[in-house]
């Protein structure tokens, strides 16, 4: 997709710019390790990987300062925003154990829901088999 960034600006107000920003945010969340406390501590290898993925998916002129600044500043912003969201999420809990307990509770609830769905499917299957047997008996008579 082509993204046009006007001279002197670090972003456009086009749909493509919004898609670029979302894509960069997604890549940052997937590939940047959040154990680092600052963006400048993220390895150049990871940053280059994200940049190359962006350049593969969007037509940008990375030789232009505007395009380069847009991509790197968007990566930095996405990193800080996600890190802050994670901090806010885990701030609710008093300890790591509480986090693990909450995650385990949610996983158990999900497993119970799947178990109920499975049992409902078994009942439906049994009913269908019973109906099929009744129809087959009627056909034989």
C-alpha positions as MATLAB code, in Angstrom:
seq = 'XXXXXXXXXXXXXXXXXXXXXXXXXXXXXXXXXXXXXXXXXXXXXXXXXXXXXXXXXXXXXXXXXXXXXXXXXXXXXXXXXXXXXXXXXXXXXXXXXXXXXXXXXXXXXXXXXXXXXXXXXXXXXXXXXXXXXXXXXXXXX';
ca = [
       0.000    0.000    0.000;
       1.284    3.444   -0.854;
       1.608    5.937    1.985;
       2.245    9.544    1.018;
       3.852   11.702    3.684;
       4.034   15.368    2.661;
       7.387   17.148    2.814;
       8.118   18.584    6.214;
       5.461   16.490    7.972;
       5.771   13.207    9.841;
       2.407   11.751    8.893;
      -0.631   12.241    6.753;
      -4.314   12.291    7.502;
      -5.095    9.540    5.042;
      -6.596    6.131    5.656;
      -3.255    4.638    4.610;
      -1.490    6.519    7.420;
      -3.918    5.066    9.932;
      -3.341    1.582    8.530;
       0.424    2.155    8.682;
       0.205    3.197   12.321;
      -1.959    0.183   13.222;
       0.371   -2.173   11.388;
       3.441   -0.767   13.122;
       1.699   -1.074   16.494;
       0.835   -4.688   15.804;
       4.398   -5.523   14.772;
       5.838   -3.796   17.824;
       3.495   -5.690   20.177;
       4.379   -8.999   18.514;
       8.142   -8.684   18.179;
       9.565   -6.183   20.661;
      10.506   -7.669   24.048;
       8.828   -5.651   26.780;
      11.369   -6.599   29.430;
      13.360   -3.563   28.329;
      12.345   -0.417   30.138;
      13.058    2.077   27.365;
      12.723    2.120   23.597;
      16.395    2.992   23.159;
      17.296   -0.264   24.963;
      15.482   -2.370   22.345;
      18.066   -4.053   20.136;
      18.777   -2.634   16.694;
      18.163   -6.108   15.263;
      14.543   -6.093   16.468;
      14.008   -2.511   15.324;
      15.414   -3.338   11.861;
      13.179   -6.401   11.623;
      10.056   -4.322   12.333;
      11.179   -1.608    9.907;
      11.822   -4.172    7.166;
       8.387   -5.734    7.705;
       6.814   -2.275    7.421;
       8.768   -1.534    4.246;
       7.678   -4.904    2.793;
       4.012   -4.123    3.401;
       3.937   -0.394    2.609;
       5.523    1.634   -0.144;
       7.615    4.169    1.715;
      10.743    5.999    0.622;
      12.973    5.259    3.582;
      15.617    7.616    2.174;
      13.275   10.559    2.879;
      13.700   11.913    6.411;
       9.909   12.386    6.772;
       9.216    8.709    6.059;
      12.047    7.490    8.286;
      11.004    9.758   11.180;
       7.354    8.727   10.809;
       8.148    5.015   11.032;
      10.628    5.266   13.917;
       8.519    7.684   15.962;
       5.412    5.534   15.420;
       7.363    2.474   16.590;
       8.490    4.365   19.691;
       4.960    5.585   20.433;
       3.475    2.110   19.934;
       6.079    0.645   22.292;
       5.408    3.217   25.013;
       1.622    2.927   24.671;
       1.616   -0.871   24.885;
       4.042   -0.872   27.792;
       1.832    1.624   29.622;
      -1.308   -0.431   28.933;
       0.382   -3.537   30.326;
       1.546   -1.593   33.373;
      -1.984   -0.267   33.980;
      -3.444   -3.755   33.547;
      -1.094   -5.392   36.051;
      -1.245   -2.450   38.476;
      -4.670   -3.717   39.560;
      -3.045   -6.781   41.129;
      -1.045   -6.721   44.367;
       1.410   -9.425   43.347;
       2.513  -11.685   40.529;
       0.722  -14.541   42.265;
      -2.574  -12.668   41.990;
      -1.947  -12.176   38.290;
      -1.292  -15.888   37.844;
      -4.366  -16.790   39.882;
      -6.547  -14.476   37.804;
      -5.151  -15.896   34.569;
      -5.718  -19.435   35.868;
      -9.286  -18.561   36.903;
     -10.029  -17.182   33.441;
      -8.510  -20.265   31.833;
     -10.622  -22.552   34.032;
     -13.771  -20.610   33.127;
     -12.909  -20.944   29.460;
     -12.329  -24.689   29.853;
     -15.671  -25.085   31.659;
     -17.449  -23.213   28.881;
     -15.834  -25.486   26.283;
     -16.791  -28.551   28.349;
     -20.427  -27.391   28.448;
     -20.415  -26.806   24.683;
     -18.950  -30.272   24.185;
     -21.602  -31.866   26.385;
     -24.352  -30.008   24.507;
     -22.933  -31.304   21.238;
     -22.928  -34.843   22.620;
     -26.601  -34.514   23.586;
     -27.476  -33.174   20.124;
     -25.499  -35.971   18.495;
     -27.284  -38.555   20.610;
     -30.658  -37.042   19.713;
     -29.756  -37.040   16.024;
     -28.643  -40.675   16.181;
     -31.899  -41.591   17.911;
     -33.897  -39.745   15.241;
     -31.918  -41.465   12.491;
     -32.575  -44.878   14.043;
     -36.288  -44.131   14.293;
     -36.406  -43.020   10.653;
     -34.479  -46.082    9.586;
     -36.881  -48.361   11.473;
     -39.842  -46.610    9.873;
     -38.293  -47.067    6.426;
     -37.754  -50.774    7.044;
     -41.390  -51.311    8.043;
];
